């Protein structure tokens, strides 16, 4: 099941309010931000994972995806810009 990150009613960002240990059933309650990585779409998370698994080679990612290097570079630049904006 995919972790929801956006409110289905108003589309604002969701926050973590409860976590539970399956082993001892300890519960932690609060109001916490999601980690930056989890604020990205599943497609963006997959892109970062593929970049990591290709040893940081956009050229290799483009080859595996059947895309051109400039296409993959543009996707990378768009993702970098989004991450910079999320960090603000």
HUFENZI-V260121 format. One record per run of one state. SS is the DSSP state (H for helix, E for strand, L for the rest). FROM is the first residue (numbers start at 0). LEN is the number of residues. Records with the same first field share a line. If there is no record, write none. Layout:
SS = FROM-LEN ; FROM-LEN
This chain:
L = 0-5 ; 6-6 ; 13-2 ; 20-6 ; 32-3 ; 39-2 ; 53-4 ; 65-3 ; 87-1
E = 5-1 ; 12-1 ; 15-5 ; 26-6
H = 35-4 ; 41-12 ; 57-8 ; 68-19
